[in-house]
């Protein structure tokens, strides 16, 4: 039997960073995000000769060992190892069956599209299907979060796992005691179409390690650094505003809120922006952009730009001239899904 799964990557539209502890535990966080038609993929099948095989195909990383010899600290394969070990521990009574698990993603690590967390959601979804585990979206997202943040000790927030599990446009609330509420938005078709026509997604060519940026942000929140915490409060308010703008189809206000959120986000940690990002923002604004935002933690990866659709070609050409590339995308209403092959 072969099981495949995929989970959608996401664009963070507002409130990103308020889903990171300790801020969300102390003040509550709100995030507005949406998934796109780019995915993290996982395949699970029976292993051969009693061996466990892990393969991150897009990273050219491969490991073959006896199942009982696997350790969570598996370098570039740690997401695969952590997911396998957690499922075995929680649902298979610590038995470790020989499997072949392979993954790949449509976006590079450090892209700012939530690729690492989305990959864990795809893995959990595939393993749940393979072992006939009745896990819903909340359970998959929570399990993926715990694998990444607790079992593997990787810094980050919560929004990526829930976005990948649920899919679509969601307003998310993050509260103390790990409580998460996902509120799906019923978006009008014309609003989604206009938003797709108005958004450009640009890859800077520079992947960044989000953990370092998130660690600085978390330290600022824990220490009560006024500038950083005030910025997070503002981001949370803007997530609420963003939800209202999208439901009303007010894309001018959407662009204004996106830009205000980017200005506030840069106050959360010193490494969120840098001279390269500042220069790209200046080029974009000179060529029709109404708003700019770095996707994810910041520092590099993908940048989003909002413009009047009439300025889309001019803006795109100006950005490409800076050495990066544009990613064509559409919004995706579906969440993580798994299927079986005979």
Buried (B, 14 or more C-beta within 10 A) or exposed (E): EBBBBBBBBBBBBBBBBBBBBEBBBBBBBBBBBBBBBBBBBBBBBEBEEEBBBBBBEBBEBEBEBEBEEBEBEBEBBBBBBBBBBBBBEEBBEEEBBBBBBBBBBBBBBBBBBBBBBBBBBBBBBBBBBBBEBEBEBBBBBBBBBBBBBEBBEBBBBBBBBBBBBBBBBBBBBBBEEEEBEBEBBEBEEEBBEBBBEBBBBBBBEBBBBBBBBBBBBBEBBBEEBEEBBEBBBBBBBBBBBBBBBBBEBBBEBBBBBBBBBBEBBBBBBEBBBBEBBEEBBEBBBEBBBBBBBBBBBBBBBBBBBBBBEEBBEEBBEBBEEBEBEBBEBEBBBEBBBBEEEE
